[in-house]
Amino acid sequence: MLVSDLVARDPDGATTRYLSVRDQALKIVTTSPEANGLVSETFHPPGMLGVTETRPQPEPDLTVVDLAQDPSEVAELLRQAADTGEPGEYELTRHFRQPRFDTDTHTVFVLRDANSDEPAALIRTEGRATLVRPRSGLGDRWLTRIVRDVSTRIAKAQGSLVLHSSAFVHDDGAYLVIGDSGAGKSTTAIALARLLPASGWMGNDRMHLDRRAQGYGVTACPLPLAINKGSLDVMGVTDFASWSVRAGLPAEGSDWDRFQGEDKLKLSSREVGRYLGVRVVPQAPLAGVILPRVDLTAGYSFDPASPAHAAEVITRNCFSLDDNLYGEDWLDVPVRRRAAPPSLDAFLEHLAKLPVLRCSVGSAADVTRLAADFTAHVRK
């Protein structure tokens, strides 16, 4: 299995589809129905992270080819790369470095999930990225990760402000739920999306904001909703044992039954709709911000946040300043149009015109009360 053969043409019998990422064209070629299905399930509904299906493009900005192979063939490819290429390292994700091998015509990157020893490879040539990975559940996820990585880098290069935030939609407006890890962003966002009329859930962990003529547009990044049993308890959800989720329920002996356990149930956007009965919305205009605290031992509270407190929390959770997920741009993503993101000062100045709230909840009754107080506040 020579690198020149792998990158020369698209594989026979593969599925080919074209995605529009904002204003750029991405061609996806895969030999795996499972990997193709996971891309469809992740970037759902259309518009999530600015990704939509589009018609075939004669000259896509980037082609990503996904080849499922036997582990022995992947190992042999990596051995050849080590024998013929100049060795080096790259930052796959933040603070997670892996080997790379450079030649005059291509670069081979070793792909390895932080929680697994299963290796895969990506061959980068001009305008093309070729995944060579084992036939496995983990291997099937690499294509989605690459598409998400490419889409995020295009969004950031074109001027998106990225915040560590969940979000929900109410009356067609997006409300960011911003806070540090463990503050209860996901719990608060999904709980309000379930309880409020004319509502929906946008996404988990990070939102992309773009300046518009009258404010900011919010676009969701399709990371799975990661939630533990304590959060389901707060929302009054008890039928999870019957769910058949792609990632599976956390294994016996994990700490997901603790309110702030590290092991969590992970739901795709489609599964959020299927099991939690929540409409998923990929894009909406910014309407406000909530700074949550979910604590089983704390009392209920709900009030406007001071500008100083809001500025402190938002600045600390701005991924445009310090992104904790993405390392270097090892894919060398082509970007047609570049722009600087809005400044945090400009964003905070705009927030002064919108509801900026803080809350503390610790039970299902508190969540119901929060929904009522929120509705009354935004109707003023």
C-alpha positions in Angstrom: 0.0 0.0 0.0 1.9 3.0 -1.3 1.1 6.6 -0.4 1.1 7.6 -4.1 -1.6 5.0 -4.8 -3.8 6.1 -1.9 -3.9 9.8 -2.9 -4.0 9.4 -6.7 -7.8 9.0 -7.0 -11.0 8.5 -5.2 -11.6 4.8 -4.1 -14.0 2.7 -6.1 -17.4 2.2 -4.6 -17.1 5.1 -2.2 -19.9 7.5 -1.2 -19.2 11.1 -2.3 -21.0 14.1 -1.0 -20.4 17.9 -1.0 -20.7 20.2 2.0 -20.8 23.9 2.0 -18.9 25.3 5.0 -20.0 29.0 5.1 -18.8 30.0 1.6 -16.4 27.2 1.0 -16.8 23.8 -0.6 -15.7 20.5 1.0 -15.8 17.2 -0.8 -16.2 14.1 1.4 -15.4 10.7 0.1 -15.8 7.6 2.3 -15.8 3.8 2.0 -17.6 3.5 5.3 -21.5 3.8 5.6 -21.0 4.2 9.4 -18.7 7.1 9.1 -20.9 8.7 6.5 -23.9 8.3 8.8 -22.1 9.8 11.7 -21.3 13.0 9.6 -25.1 13.2 8.8 -26.1 12.7 12.4 -23.5 15.2 13.8 -24.2 18.1 11.4 -27.9 18.0 12.0 -30.0 20.0 11.4 -28.4 21.8 8.4 -26.5 24.9 9.4 -24.8 23.4 12.5 -21.3 25.1 12.5 -22.3 26.6 9.2 -22.3 23.2 7.4 -25.0 22.4 4.8 -25.3 19.8 2.0 -24.6 21.3 -1.4 -24.5 20.3 -5.1 -21.3 18.8 -6.6 -18.5 21.3 -7.0 -16.0 21.0 -9.8 -13.2 22.5 -7.8 -13.8 22.0 -4.0 -11.6 23.9 -1.6 -10.6 20.7 0.2 -11.3 17.0 -0.5 -11.3 14.6 2.5 -11.1 10.9 1.7 -11.9 8.3 4.4 -10.4 4.8 3.8 -11.2 2.0 6.3 -8.4 -0.6 6.3 -7.2 -3.5 8.3 -5.1 -2.5 11.3 -2.1 -4.3 9.8 -2.3 -2.1 6.7 -2.5 1.1 8.8 0.6 -0.1 10.8 2.5 -0.8 7.5 1.7 2.7 6.2 3.0 4.3 9.3 6.1 2.1 9.2 6.8 3.2 5.6 6.2 6.8 6.6 8.7 6.6 9.4 11.3 5.0 7.1 11.0 7.5 4.3 9.9 10.8 5.9 11.6 13.4 8.0 10.3 12.9 11.5 8.7 15.6 13.6 5.7 16.4 15.8 2.5 18.3 15.6 -0.2 19.4 18.0 -3.3 17.3 17.1 -5.4 18.9 19.9 -4.3 21.4 22.6 -1.3 20.0 24.5 -1.6 16.6 22.8 1.3 16.0 20.4 1.7 13.2 17.9 4.4 12.2 15.3 4.5 13.5 11.7 6.6 12.5 8.7 7.4 15.0 6.0 8.5 14.4 2.4 8.7 16.6 -0.7 5.3 15.5 -1.9 3.2 14.8 1.2 3.0 14.7 5.0 1.8 11.7 7.0 0.3 12.5 10.4 -0.3 9.9 13.1 -3.8 10.2 14.5 -4.5 8.8 17.9 -7.4 9.6 20.3 -6.3 10.9 23.7 -8.2 8.0 25.3 -7.1 5.1 23.0 -3.9 3.5 21.6 -5.5 2.7 18.3 -3.5 4.5 15.6 -4.7 6.0 12.3 -3.1 8.1 9.7 -3.8 11.2 7.7 -1.9 11.9 4.4 -1.9 15.6 3.5 -1.3 16.6 -0.1 -2.3 19.8 -1.9 -6.0 20.3 -1.6 -6.5 16.8 -0.2 -6.5 15.0 3.1 -6.6 11.2 3.0 -7.6 9.3 6.2 -6.4 5.8 6.5 -7.8 4.2 9.7 -8.9 0.9 11.1 -12.4 -0.5 10.6 -13.7 0.3 14.1 -16.2 2.5 15.9 -13.3 4.8 16.9 -12.1 4.9 13.3 -15.5 5.8 12.0 -15.4 9.0 14.1 -12.3 10.4 12.5 -14.1 11.7 9.5 -16.6 13.7 11.6 -13.7 15.1 13.7 -11.9 16.3 10.6 -15.0 17.9 9.1 -15.6 19.7 12.5 -11.9 20.7 12.7 -12.0 22.2 9.2 -15.3 24.0 9.8 -14.2 25.5 13.1 -11.0 26.8 11.6 -12.9 28.4 8.6 -15.3 30.0 11.0 -12.6 31.4 13.3 -10.5 32.6 10.3 -13.6 34.4 9.0 -14.0 36.3 12.2 -16.2 34.2 14.6 -16.0 35.0 18.2 -16.0 31.7 20.0 -17.3 31.4 23.6 -17.3 28.5 26.1 -21.1 28.3 26.1 -24.2 26.2 25.7 -27.3 27.9 24.3 -31.1 27.6 24.0 -33.6 29.4 21.8 -36.7 31.2 23.0 -39.0 33.1 20.7 -36.5 32.7 17.9 -33.7 34.4 19.9 -30.5 32.6 21.2 -29.6 32.8 24.9 -26.0 32.0 25.6 -25.5 30.0 28.9 -21.9 30.8 29.8 -19.8 29.5 32.6 -16.7 27.6 33.7 -16.6 23.8 33.4 -19.0 22.3 36.0 -21.1 25.4 36.3 -24.1 23.7 34.8 -24.2 25.3 31.3 -25.6 22.2 29.6 -28.0 21.4 32.3 -29.5 24.9 32.3 -29.7 25.2 28.6 -31.3 21.8 27.9 -33.7 22.2 30.9 -35.0 25.6 29.7 -35.2 24.3 26.1 -37.5 21.5 27.4 -39.7 23.7 29.6 -40.1 26.9 27.7 -42.7 27.3 24.9 -41.5 28.2 21.4 -38.0 27.0 22.5 -35.1 24.9 21.3 -31.6 23.7 22.1 -28.6 25.0 20.2 -25.6 23.0 21.3 -23.0 22.2 23.9 -19.7 23.7 25.0 -19.0 26.3 22.4 -20.9 28.8 20.3 -19.7 30.9 17.4 -20.8 34.5 17.2 -20.6 36.7 14.1 -21.3 40.4 13.9 -24.5 41.3 12.1 -26.0 44.7 11.1 -28.3 44.7 14.2 -26.4 42.6 16.6 -24.8 39.1 16.6 -25.7 35.8 15.0 -25.1 32.7 17.0 -24.1 29.4 15.4 -23.9 26.1 17.3 -20.9 23.8 17.2 -22.1 20.2 17.0 -20.3 18.7 20.0 -22.3 16.0 21.8 -24.5 17.0 24.7 -22.5 15.6 27.7 -24.7 15.2 30.7 -24.6 13.1 33.9 -27.3 11.4 35.9 -27.5 14.2 38.4 -28.4 16.7 35.7 -31.1 14.3 34.4 -32.4 14.1 37.9 -32.6 17.9 38.1 -34.6 17.9 34.9 -36.9 15.1 36.2 -35.8 12.7 33.5 -36.0 9.1 34.6 -36.5 6.9 31.5 -32.8 7.0 30.3 -32.2 3.3 30.9 -34.3 2.5 27.9 -32.4 4.8 25.5 -30.4 3.2 22.7 -27.8 5.9 22.2 -24.9 5.6 19.7 -22.2 6.2 22.4 -23.9 3.9 24.9 -24.7 4.5 28.5 -21.7 5.0 30.9 -20.3 1.7 32.0 -21.0 0.2 35.4 -18.5 1.6 37.9 -18.3 5.0 36.3 -19.0 8.1 38.3 -21.8 9.4 36.0 -24.3 9.0 38.8 -22.5 11.7 40.7 -23.9 15.2 40.1 -20.5 16.5 38.8 -19.0 13.2 37.7 -16.4 13.2 34.9 -18.1 10.3 33.1 -21.2 11.5 31.2 -23.9 10.4 28.8 -23.2 11.8 25.4 -26.1 12.6 23.0 -25.9 13.7 19.4 -28.2 16.4 18.1 -30.6 13.9 16.7 -30.6 12.0 20.0 -31.4 15.2 21.9 -34.5 15.5 19.8 -35.4 11.8 20.0 -35.0 11.2 23.7 -35.4 14.6 25.4 -38.1 15.9 23.0 -36.3 19.1 22.2 -36.2 20.9 18.9 -32.6 21.6 17.8 -31.8 25.0 16.3 -28.5 25.5 14.5 -28.5 29.3 14.2 -30.4 32.3 15.8 -29.8 35.9 16.6 -28.4 36.7 20.0 -31.1 37.7 22.5 -29.4 37.5 25.9 -27.0 35.7 28.3 -27.5 33.5 31.4 -24.6 32.9 33.9 -25.7 29.7 35.7 -24.8 27.8 38.9 -26.2 24.4 39.3 -25.6 23.2 42.8 -27.6 20.6 44.8 -26.7 22.3 48.1 -27.4 25.9 47.1 -30.6 27.8 47.3 -32.5 29.1 44.4 -31.7 32.6 43.0 -32.4 34.6 39.9 -31.4 38.2 39.2 -29.7 40.4 36.7 -25.9 40.0 36.5 -23.7 43.1 37.1 -21.7 44.2 34.1 -18.5 43.5 36.1 -19.4 39.9 36.9 -20.6 39.3 33.3 -17.4 40.7 31.9 -15.3 38.5 34.2 -17.1 35.3 33.4 -17.3 35.9 29.7 -13.6 37.0 29.3 -12.5 33.9 31.2 -14.6 31.7 28.8 -13.7 33.2 25.5 -12.1 30.5 23.3 -11.1 33.2 20.8 -8.5 34.2 23.4 -7.5 30.7 24.6 -9.1 27.7 22.8 -8.7 24.6 25.0 -9.5 22.1 22.2 -7.8 23.0 19.0 -4.0 22.9 18.6 -2.0 24.1 15.6 -3.6 24.2 12.1 -1.9 21.0 11.0 -4.5 20.5 8.2 -3.4 23.8 6.7 -7.1 24.6 6.1 -7.6 26.8 3.0 -9.6 29.9 3.8 -10.8 32.3 1.0 -11.9 35.2 3.2 -10.3 36.3 6.5 -11.5 38.8 9.1 -10.7 39.7 12.7 -13.3 38.6 15.3 -15.3 41.3 17.2 -13.5 42.5 20.2 -14.7 41.4 23.6 -15.2 45.1 24.5 -17.5 45.5 21.6 -19.4 42.3 22.5 -19.8 43.4 26.1 -21.0 46.8 25.0 -23.7 45.2 22.9 -24.7 42.9 25.9 -25.6 46.1 27.8 -28.7 46.3 25.6 -29.8 42.7 26.3 -30.9 40.7 29.3 -27.8 39.3 31.1 -29.0 37.1 34.0 -27.5 34.9 36.7 -29.1 32.0 38.4 -28.6 29.2 40.9 -30.7 26.0 40.8 -30.4 22.7 42.6 -33.6 20.7 41.9 -36.3 20.0 39.4 -38.6 22.4 41.3 -35.9 25.1 40.9 -35.6 24.6 37.2 -39.4 25.0 36.8 -39.2 28.2 38.9 -36.3 29.4 36.7 -38.3 28.9 33.6 -41.2 31.0 35.0 -38.9 33.8 36.2 -37.0 33.8 32.9 -40.2 34.1 30.9 -41.5 37.0 33.1 -38.2 38.8 32.9 -37.8 38.7 29.1 -41.4 39.8 28.6 -40.8 43.1 30.5 
